[in-house]
Amino acid sequence: MRRRSSPSPSNVSSGNEGYDDENTADGGTQGTGANYEQMVKKLVRLALASEYSRQPIRRSDITAKVMAPNTGRQFKHIFERANDHLRSTFGCEMTELPQKEKVTISQKRAAQRTQTQNPLSSSSKSYILTSTIPASLRSPTILPPPAVPTSASESAYVGLYTFILALIYISPGQSIPESRLEKQLKRMNADNYVLSGEKTEKVLKKMEKEGYILKVRERDGGGEETVDYMVGPRGKAEVGEKGVAGLIRKVWGKLGPERVDLERRLVRSLGDGVELKGGRKGTEEAEEEEGEEQTQTDGEEGEAEEDQGEGRGTGRRRRSRGPPKPPARRTSGRRARNALVEDEADGEDDVDEEEEEEEDAESEDE
């Protein structure tokens, strides 16, 4: 039985040789094909490992753990190549995270100083993995929740942070006070313990650490501290307005005029991006269904009225005398009221005459 020989230190280090092989004219370096693919594979592994722990993929980590010395100019090509591998093999891609919102006065001043010193610092230089699988295939049977630690706990965690993000998104200014959030969690029986007995306060800290939500503390002029929650960078990139709208539509589940009103409210609260994906289409479908239902209802009511009229007024129409009355002329003011009174009086006289004729006919039959 042959044993597999363990790699020697020289063989391990030989994998990093050749990164500086082909010097370019602009001072950069172009590695060999094998080393280029090695860096691509390292970036794919780093992205999967970071997403497993819900940590952002930072540019600094890519430079330190993936890129070889003097290969910084190749970052864009390696990044695109790694994204191609992720899309074709794992159905996901690296998406840049938005920057954290500057809410407090100190944060805004610091951001203004940074922008003045470095105008090109608008990029967060952090990424996460987002799914590229079509929405029609994103069902629990095709994409089950991760089994680590368990599928049940992971599903509950995803549902909880999506629910909290929905509350923040539909709140005024997309910011919810801590007291109001606690009140909503209490209504859901999640104010103290959630996720297999884990305290809700601990779960909120976990969401804040992973970037789903932001906890903003600020003191007013009187020295009183206010605590608000806002949407974090990961919450915007992973869930966003479209995910919140999908959750609300799924929970609502109704169609017809109520659905039309819901779509309008979603567009007002979440923006036009929701309308482009499903709001306008959902509104049109709901309006069409509402129109069809109204037409069907009107048709049924019309048929019922005709049947009822045929059952009650057959004798009257058969014994009606004289030619039909001409259509009333359009009048206005006092003339219209007088004409209306005269028509009502004539109608009452006709009804009395018809009733008398019916009574005479019944007496003759007897």
C-alpha positions in Angstrom: 0.0 0.0 0.0 1.5 3.3 -1.1 1.4 6.3 1.2 0.8 9.7 -0.2 3.9 11.8 0.4 3.4 15.0 2.3 4.4 18.2 0.5 7.7 19.7 1.5 8.0 23.4 2.5 9.7 24.0 -0.9 6.7 22.6 -2.8 4.3 24.6 -0.7 6.1 27.9 -1.3 6.5 27.1 -5.0 2.9 27.9 -5.5 3.6 31.5 -4.8 6.5 31.7 -7.2 6.0 33.3 -10.5 3.7 36.1 -9.4 6.4 38.5 -10.5 7.2 36.8 -13.7 6.2 39.1 -16.5 6.9 42.8 -15.8 4.7 45.2 -17.7 5.8 48.4 -19.2 3.8 50.5 -16.7 5.6 49.1 -13.7 2.9 46.6 -12.8 3.3 42.9 -12.9 1.3 40.3 -14.8 1.4 36.8 -13.2 1.4 33.6 -15.1 -1.9 31.9 -16.0 -1.6 29.3 -13.2 -0.9 32.0 -10.6 -3.7 34.1 -11.9 -6.2 31.3 -11.5 -4.8 30.5 -8.1 -5.7 34.1 -6.9 -9.2 33.8 -8.4 -9.8 30.5 -6.5 -8.5 32.1 -3.2 -10.9 35.0 -3.7 -13.8 32.6 -4.2 -12.9 30.6 -1.1 -12.6 33.9 0.9 -16.0 35.1 -0.3 -17.7 31.8 0.7 -16.0 31.7 4.1 -16.9 35.3 4.9 -20.5 34.8 3.8 -20.8 31.7 6.0 -20.1 33.8 9.1 -22.0 36.8 7.7 -18.9 39.0 7.6 -18.3 41.5 4.9 -15.6 40.8 2.3 -13.2 43.7 2.8 -10.8 45.0 0.2 -8.0 45.0 2.8 -8.6 41.2 3.4 -8.5 40.6 -0.3 -5.2 42.4 -0.6 -3.7 40.6 2.4 -5.0 37.1 1.8 -5.5 36.8 -1.9 -3.4 39.2 -3.9 0.3 38.5 -4.3 2.9 41.2 -3.9 2.9 43.9 -6.6 -0.3 42.6 -8.2 -2.6 45.4 -7.2 -3.3 46.4 -10.8 -4.9 43.0 -11.4 -7.6 43.4 -8.7 -10.3 44.4 -11.1 -9.7 41.4 -13.4 -9.4 38.9 -10.6 -12.6 40.2 -9.0 -14.6 39.9 -12.2 -13.2 36.4 -12.8 -14.1 35.3 -9.3 -17.6 36.7 -9.8 -17.9 34.6 -12.9 -17.0 31.5 -11.0 -19.5 32.4 -8.2 -22.4 33.0 -10.7 -21.8 29.9 -12.7 -21.1 27.5 -9.8 -22.9 28.8 -6.7 -25.6 31.2 -8.1 -24.3 34.3 -6.3 -22.1 37.2 -6.8 -20.1 39.8 -4.8 -22.1 43.0 -4.4 -20.6 46.1 -2.9 -22.2 47.3 0.4 -23.5 50.9 0.6 -21.8 53.1 3.1 -23.3 53.6 6.6 -25.6 56.5 6.9 -24.2 59.5 8.8 -26.9 60.5 11.2 -25.4 62.3 14.2 -23.8 65.7 13.8 -20.3 64.3 14.7 -20.7 61.6 12.0 -21.7 64.1 9.4 -18.8 66.4 10.3 -16.3 63.5 10.1 -17.7 62.4 6.7 -17.4 66.0 5.4 -13.8 66.2 6.4 -13.0 62.8 4.8 -14.8 63.8 1.6 -12.8 67.1 1.5 -9.5 65.2 2.0 -10.3 62.4 -0.4 -13.1 63.1 -2.9 -12.9 59.5 -4.2 -13.7 57.9 -0.9 -17.4 57.2 -1.7 -16.8 53.5 -2.0 -17.2 51.3 1.1 -14.7 48.7 -0.2 -16.7 46.0 1.3 -18.8 43.3 -0.4 -21.3 40.5 0.4 -22.7 37.6 -1.6 -26.1 38.1 -3.1 -28.1 35.5 -5.0 -28.4 35.6 -8.8 -31.0 32.8 -9.0 -34.2 34.0 -10.6 -37.1 34.9 -8.3 -39.3 32.1 -9.7 -36.8 29.6 -8.4 -36.3 31.0 -4.9 -38.6 28.7 -3.0 -37.9 26.7 0.2 -37.9 23.4 -1.8 -35.2 24.6 -4.2 -33.3 26.9 -1.8 -33.7 25.5 1.7 -32.3 27.5 4.7 -28.8 26.6 5.8 -28.6 23.7 8.2 -26.0 25.4 10.4 -26.7 25.5 13.3 -30.2 24.2 12.4 -32.6 24.9 9.6 -35.3 25.9 12.1 -33.2 28.4 13.9 -31.8 29.9 10.7 -35.3 30.3 9.2 -36.5 32.0 12.4 -33.5 34.4 12.4 -34.1 35.3 8.7 -37.8 35.9 9.3 -37.1 38.0 12.4 -34.5 40.4 10.8 -36.7 40.7 7.7 -39.7 41.6 9.9 -37.6 44.2 11.8 -36.3 45.7 8.6 -39.8 45.9 7.2 -40.9 47.9 10.4 -38.0 50.3 9.9 -38.6 50.8 6.2 -42.2 51.7 6.5 -41.6 54.0 9.5 -41.4 57.8 8.9 -37.9 58.6 7.8 -37.0 54.9 7.7 -36.1 55.2 11.4 -37.9 53.6 14.3 -37.5 54.5 18.0 -36.4 51.8 20.4 -39.6 52.0 22.4 -41.8 51.5 19.3 -39.7 48.6 18.2 -40.0 46.9 21.6 -43.8 47.5 21.4 -44.0 45.8 18.0 -41.9 42.9 19.2 -44.1 42.5 22.2 -47.1 42.2 20.0 -45.2 39.3 18.2 -44.4 37.7 21.5 -40.7 38.3 20.8 -40.0 41.0 23.3 -38.0 38.9 25.8 -37.0 35.5 24.3 -36.8 34.4 20.7 -34.9 31.9 18.6 -34.9 28.9 20.9 -34.8 30.8 24.2 -32.2 33.3 23.1 -32.8 36.8 24.5 -34.1 39.4 22.0 -31.5 42.0 23.2 -28.7 39.6 22.3 -30.3 38.9 18.9 -30.5 42.6 18.1 -26.9 43.1 19.0 -26.1 40.2 16.6 -28.1 41.9 13.8 -26.2 45.2 14.5 -22.8 43.4 14.4 -23.7 41.7 11.1 -24.8 45.0 9.6 -28.5 44.4 9.2 -29.5 47.3 11.5 -27.9 50.4 12.9 -28.4 51.5 16.5 -28.1 55.3 16.7 -27.7 57.0 20.0 -28.0 60.8 20.2 -28.6 63.4 22.9 -31.0 66.3 22.5 -30.5 69.8 23.8 -31.8 68.8 27.3 -29.2 66.0 27.6 -31.8 63.2 27.2 -30.6 60.3 25.1 -32.7 59.0 22.3 -32.1 55.6 20.7 -33.3 54.8 17.1 -32.8 51.9 14.8 -32.1 52.3 11.1 -31.4 50.0 8.2 -27.8 48.8 8.0 -25.6 48.3 4.9 -26.2 44.6 4.8 -29.9 45.0 5.3 -30.1 47.3 2.3 -28.0 45.0 0.0 -29.5 41.6 1.1 -33.2 42.6 1.7 -33.8 46.1 0.6 -37.1 47.7 -0.4 -38.0 44.9 -2.9 -37.6 42.2 -0.2 -39.7 44.2 2.3 -42.4 44.7 -0.4 -42.3 40.9 -1.2 -42.8 40.1 2.5 -45.7 42.5 2.9 -47.4 41.2 -0.2 -47.0 37.6 0.9 -48.4 38.3 4.3 -51.3 40.4 2.9 -52.3 37.9 0.3 -55.5 39.6 -0.7 -56.5 40.9 -4.2 -59.1 43.4 -5.4 -59.5 47.0 -4.3 -57.7 46.4 -1.0 -54.6 45.1 -2.9 -54.7 48.3 -5.1 -54.6 50.4 -2.0 -51.8 48.3 -0.5 -49.7 48.7 -3.7 -50.1 52.5 -3.6 -49.0 52.6 0.1 -45.9 50.5 -0.7 -44.9 52.9 -3.5 -45.4 55.8 -1.2 -43.4 54.2 1.6 -40.6 52.4 -0.3 -40.2 54.3 -3.5 -40.6 53.8 -7.2 -38.1 50.9 -7.3 -40.9 48.7 -5.8 -43.3 49.8 -8.4 -41.0 48.9 -11.2 -40.6 45.4 -10.0 -44.0 44.4 -8.8 -46.0 47.4 -7.7 -47.3 48.7 -11.0 -47.8 45.2 -12.3 -49.6 44.2 -9.1 -51.7 47.3 -9.2 -52.7 46.7 -12.8 -53.6 43.1 -12.1 -55.6 44.1 -9.1 -57.4 46.8 -11.0 -58.2 44.4 -13.8 -59.5 41.8 -11.4 -61.5 44.5 -9.6 -63.0 45.6 -13.0 -63.9 42.0 -13.9 -65.5 41.4 -10.5 -67.5 44.7 -10.8 -68.6 43.8 -14.3 -69.7 40.3 -13.2 -71.5 41.8 -10.2 -73.3 44.4 -12.3 -74.3 41.7 -14.8 -75.7 39.5 -12.1 -77.6 42.4 -10.5 -79.0 43.4 -13.9 -80.2 39.9 -14.6 -81.8 39.6 -11.2 -83.6 42.9 -11.7 -84.9 41.8 -15.1 -86.2 38.6 -13.7 -87.8 40.4 -10.8 -89.4 42.9 -13.2 -90.7 40.2 -15.4 -92.3 38.4 -12.4 -94.0 41.4 -10.9 -94.8 43.7 -13.8 -95.9 41.4 -16.6 -99.6 42.1 -16.1 -99.0 45.8 -15.9 -97.0 46.0 -19.1 -99.6 43.9 -20.9 -102.5 46.2 -19.8 -100.6 49.5 -20.3 -102.6 52.0 -22.3 -101.5 54.7 -24.7 -98.2 55.3 -26.4 -95.0 55.6 -24.3 -94.2 59.0 -22.8 -91.7 61.1 -24.7 -88.4 61.7 -22.9 -88.4 64.6 -20.5 -86.8 67.8 -21.7 -83.9 69.2 -19.9 -84.9 72.0 -17.7 -83.3 73.8 -14.8 -84.2 75.5 -11.6 -87.8 75.9 -10.6 -89.1 74.5 -13.9 -87.2 71.2 -13.3 -88.7 70.9 -9.8 -92.2 71.6 -11.1 -91.8 69.1 -13.9 -90.6 66.5 -11.4 -93.6 67.0 -9.2 -96.0 66.7 -12.1 -94.3 63.5 -13.4 -94.6 61.9 -9.9 -98.3 62.9 -9.7 -98.9 61.4 -13.2 -97.1 58.2 -12.2 -99.2 57.9 -9.0 -102.4 58.3 -11.1 -101.3 55.6 -13.6 -100.5 53.2 -10.7 -104.0 53.8 -9.2 -105.7 53.2 -12.5 -103.8 50.0 -13.1 -104.6 48.8 -9.6 -108.3 49.4 -10.1 -108.3 47.6 -13.4 -106.5 44.6 -11.8 -109.2 44.5 -9.0 -112.0 44.6 -11.6 -110.4 41.8 -13.6 -110.1 39.7 -10.5 -113.7 40.3 -9.5 -114.9 39.2 -13.0 -112.9 36.0 -12.8 -114.4 35.1 -9.5 
